[in-house]
Amino acid sequence: MTPTNSRRDVLGIAGAAGLALLGAPLARAQDAATLRIGFISPRTGPLGSFGESDGYVLELARKALASGLAINGRRYAVEILDRDTQSDPSRASQLAKALINNDGVDLILTTSTPEVVNPVSDACEAAGVPCLATVMPWEAWYFGRGAKPGAPSPFKWSYLFSFGVSDFVKSYVSQWSAVASNKRVAALLPNDADGNAIRGALLPELQKAGFTVIDGGPYETGTTDFSAQIARFKAEKCEILSTFPIPPDFATFWRQAAQQGLARSMKIVQVAKTGLFASTIEVLGPLGYNISVAAYWHKNYPYASALTGLNGVKLADGYEKASGRQWNQQLGASMSLLDAGIAALKASTNPKSKAEVAKALSTLQATTMMGKVDFTKGPVGNVSSVPMIGAQWVKPAAGSKFKYDYVITENASDPKIPVAAKLKSYS
């Protein structure tokens, strides 16, 4: 190597080092002007039906935020980092930790069932990162993570707006009154956070409302033989089914119930957690008609997205056109989560301060596509309750390109929501 070359190399190295040193504060300056939002949901696996429309909603949100977000006279770029839990609670926790430790997110949004929401909320709580969640019974989130009845909330960083047992009770009692039955309820509840919370809270309330509840006992997720439960429900002459399974388990149970003669004796088949989406009903074929659900969103809700300006019908129609699939209620829920998250960032005095964002969440009041979110009212700390209404899967009108129609059958929790039809008997 010649002396000239050596000198050039040295200067080159020095220049590169200087640029690197200059680049560090530049990168930090860019980071300071960028808000990073983590979005964690189940896109694949047994709970994948919850996340099947998330890609579409996230695309709309990114377009709406393309020019950034103005907060307190300053404009921030916004980056949404979405992650798929693959329906695995351990992976959900790992994804949250990676977003926190590796990506430096300012806020994490998460949705759909305790298997996703609880581990993500716990990871945020441990790390001191604000977290906003939706779509799971709040009792399973609040008490399932260690909060005690009557005691102050132990949570500082994690918040949930969602339905609770009282919302199910109100919807169920309103909906079930439309169909004559013997009021004997077959309860099929899994041994998981949802099932155990519902068993302890919902079943006693149904009994207080005048129903006789026959609990089939906690079963393990992935059970392939429900013969014992079916035999008991038949012996007890149950005419109402209330269940909270994951989609594959319900398909297994309901096919066996049809084969063993239970299905034809049911006047009301009320399904939660599964049965929410056309994709999980279609696998049942004719057995899916007249299944009823408690819905947390419907395209005919009278509320719009503050972020995109879309109402429910436009959101649903856009999704159907883009995907070729039937609209589903998670469209409105995921959009509501993004709307509420952006509202919290805008309400904070400094969106780059995790403490300030958490403070903004604690007093957040915003109207979303799911209805009003208000963390100043409870029912417990860190929780805002949203409406739950009744709906039913029925045969569509002639000419429909879809196999089922999804109609609202009761609105006791929010009279502003239009009722389309009276509940039909299952059998």
N, C-alpha and C positions, 0 to 999 in steps of 0.2 A: 504494500500500500504506500503511495507517495505521501509526502508531508502535506501537500495541498489537499489530497483526498482526506487525509486524517483530520485536517483542520475543518474541512467541509462537513465531515461526519460528526465531529464534535459540535459544530455550530447547529447542525440539524437536530442532534439529540437535545441540545440546550433549548432550541426553539420549540421542539415538541414538548419538552418538559414545561416550558413557560406557557404554552398554549393549554396544556393540561391543567396547570395551576389556575390559569384564567378561566378555564372551562368549568372548574368546580363551583365557584361562586355563581357563574352563569346558569349552571344546571340547577343550583339551589334557588336562584331567582325565578327560574321557570317553574320549579316545583312549587314555590310559594304562590304562584299565580294560577295553579292548577288544582282543582278539587277532584280527588279520586274517590269514587263510590264503588264499593264492592256489592255485587248482586249475586246471591247464592240461592239456588233452587234445584229441585230434582228434575232434570231433563230426560233422564233415562232410568232404567230399572223399574221395579214394581210400582213406584210412585211417579213414573215418567209422565203419566197423563196430566198431572198437575202443571208440568212445565212445558207441555207441547206447544203452547202459544207464546212462551216467554221471548223467544227470538224475535217474533214480530213486534211485540210491545217494546222491547229494548231498541229495536231499529227506529221506531217512531220517536222514542225518547231521545236517542242520539241525534236524530235530525232536528228535533225541537231545541236541543241544547248546542247545536253546531256553532252558533255565534257566541257561546259562553253564557254566563250568568252574572247579572249586575247585582251586587250586594253592598250596601252602604257606600255607594259612590265608586266602587271598584269593580272591574270586570274580571271574572275568573273563567278560564277554560274548564270544561268538565269532562272527565274521562270515566266511563262506566266499565268496570271489569267484571264480567259475568262468569260464573263458575257453576258446573254441574256436579251435584253431590252423588250422582248415580244411585240415589236412594239409600246411601250408606251413611249412618250417623257418624261413624269414625272419620270417614272422608269429609263430611260436612265440617267437623271440627278442624281437621287438618287444612282445609281450604281457607277457613276463616283465619287461622293462624298465619298462613302463608300470605294472605292479603294484608294482614296487619304488619308482619315482620319483614316481608320482602317487597311489598308494593306500596307500603306507607299510606294506606287508604285513610281518608278522613271520616268516612261513615260507611257502615255496612247495612245493607238491606237484605232481608231474607224472608222466605215465604214457604208455606205449604207443609203442614203436619209437624208433630213433635220430633220426628226422626230427623228433620232438617233444622227446624227453628231452635230447638232447645240446645243442641251442641254448639250451634253458631252463637247464640246469645250468651252461653257460658264462656266461650272463648273471648268474646268481646268484653264481657264483664271482668274477666281475669286480667285482660290487657289494658283496660281503661280506654276502650274505643267505643264511641256511640253506635248503637245498633237499633234499628227499627224493623219490626216484623209484623206479619199478618197471616191469617188463614190457619188457625188451629184453636181449639177451645182454650180460653184464657186460663181456666183452672189448671189444665195440663201444663201450661207454660209457667204459671205463677207458683202453684203449690208443687208441681212436678220438679221444680228446680230448687226447692228448699224453703220457700216462704211459708210462714206460719199464720194460720187464721187469727185475726185480731191483732197481730203484731205489725209494726211498721215494715214497709217494703225493704228488703235487704239489697235491692238492686239500685245502682247509681247510673249505669251506662246503657242498659237494655230496656226497650219499650216495645209494647205490643198493642196494636189495635185489631180487635177481632171479636168474634161472637163468644158467648159463654153458655153455660147450662141453662140459665134463665131464658135465654133467647131460643134455645131448642124447645124448652118446655112451652113457652108461649106459642111458638109456631106449631108444634105437634098438637097441642090441645085444640088450637084453632082449626088446624087442618083435619084432624081426626073426627071432629064433631060433624063433618059434612057427610060421613059415611056411617051407616048403622052397623054396629058390631057388638060383641059381648064384652068388649073392653078388656079382654085378656091378652096381655102383651108378651110375646116371646122376645127376650133380650139376648142377643148373641154378641158378646163383647170380648175382644182379645185381651190377652195378658200383656198390655203395653201401656204407654203413658195415656193415650186417648181412652182406651178401654177402661182402665182403672179409675181415671178421673170421672168418666161418665157413670160407671158403676156406683161410685160413692156419692155422686151429686144428682145425676138425672133420675135414676131409678126411684129414689125416695120421693122426688117431686112428682113423678108420674103417679105414684101410689096415692099421694095427697090429693091429686086431681081426680081420683076416682077410678084409676085403672089398676087391675091386678097384674103384677109383673112376675113372670117366671124367668129367672136368670139361668141360662144354659151353662153358666160357669166359665171362668177364664180359659180360653184356648190359646195355644201357641201359634204365632204367625207361621204360615206354611203348612198348617194342618191339612191333611188330604182326605180325612174321613170324619164327617160330621153326623154319622148315623145315630150316635147316642143323644146328641142335642135334638135332632129331628124327631126321634122317638119320644123324647120327653115333651116337646112342644105339641106333638099330636095327642099324646095322652092327656095333656092339660087343656086341650081344645082351644088353643090360641088362635085368634083371628087377626092379630096385629103383629107384625114383625118390626123390631127396632134393632138396628145393627150398625157397627162402626168398623168394618174390616178394611184391609187393603184390597185393591181390585182383584188380584188373582184368588184370594181366599173367598171373596163373595161369589165369584163365578163358580168355584168348586162347590160351595155350600148350596147355592140356589139351584144348580143343576141336580144335585143329590136330593134337594127338597122336592123338586118336581118329580123325580123318579120315584120317590118314596111317599108321594101323596100329600105332602104338607102344603105345597104351593097352592093347590086348588082350594084349600080351606081358608086361605088368607084373604081378608077384606082390604087390608092396608099393608103395604110393604114399604117401610120407611128406611131408607138407606142413607148413611152419612159416611164421609171420607171417600168412599167409592160411590159410583152411581151419579157422580157430579158432572161427568163429561160423556159426550156421545160415544167416544171411543171405548169407554168401559161398559156402556150399555149395549152397544152393537154386538159385542161378542156373545151376548145372551140370546140373540135372535128374538123370537116372539115372547120369550120369558121376560124381556125387558119392558114390554108395554105396560103402562100404568104403575110402574115403580115411582114412588114419591120420594122427594128429597127436601131437605131444608137448605135453601140456597143463600149464599152470601153475596151473589151478584147475578143480575140478569140484564140482557141488553135493553130491556124496557125500563130500567131504573131511570128516574128523571134527573140524573146528575151528570155533569160533564167533567172532563179532565182539564184542570187548570194549565197543565203543561202543554198539552197538544191542542186543546180547544175542541176535541172530539166528544160527541155524546155517545151513548151506548150503541145505538143502531149503526152509526157511522163506523165505530170501532169494530163491531161485529161484521158488518158488510165488507169492510176493508180486509179483514182477516180471511174471510171466506174467499174473496176474490184472489188474494195473494197466495193462499195455501191450498185451496180446493177442499178444505175441511170445514166441518160445521163449527160455528162459533162455540166458545165455551166460557164458563163463568170466571175462570182464572184470568181471562183477558182484562176484565174490569178490576180484579183484585191486584194484579201485578201493576197495572197502570196506577191504581190508587196508592200502592206502596211507593212508587216513584214520585207521584204527586206530593205525597206527605213528606217524603224524604227531602225533596227540593224545597218544600215550604219551610221545613225545619232549618235548612242551611240558610235560606233567605231571612229567617227570623232571628238567627244568631247575630251577635254583634261582631263576631269574627269566625267565619266558617272554617278557618284553618286551626282554630283552637278546639280541641276535642271536648274540653270542659264546657265551652260556650255552646257547642252544638248539643251536648247532652242537656244543658240547661234549657235550651230552646225546645227540645223534645218534651221536657217535663211540663211545659205549659202550652204545648202546641194545640192550636185550634184551626182546623182546616176542613173544607168540604171536598170530598173525593168522590169518585164514581160509586163507591160503596155507601156513601152517606157522610155524615158529620163525624170527624175525628176530634175528640176533646179530652186531653189528658188532665184537665183540671177537675174532672168529675168522677174519676174512678171507673169501675166499682171498687178497685183497690189501686194502690200506688203502681205507677208504671204501666197501667192498662187503661185503654179506652174501648168501650163496647160499641159495636156497630150492629145494624139491624140484621136479622135473619128472617127470611120469608119462606113460604111453602111453594113448591113447584112439583110438576109431574111430567114424566115422559109418556107421550101419547102418540098414536098413529098420526102422521102428518096429513095435511090436505092433499087432494089429488094434484099431481104435477110437481110435487116437491122433489128435489134431487137428493134429499136426505131421508134416512129411514125412520127417524123419530122427530117429533116436535117437542119443545120444552116450554111448558106454559106455567104462568104464575097462578097459584090457586088460593093463596091467602096472604094478607099483609098486616097482620096484627101489630108487628113491630114498627111499621112505617106506613101509615095510611096514604102517603104521597105516591107510593108504588102501585101501579095499576094492576088489578086482578083480572085475569083473562078468562078463567073457567073455574067451575066447581070441581073439587076432587072427585075422581071416579073410583069405584071399587076395583080392587085388583082382579078379583075372580068373578 
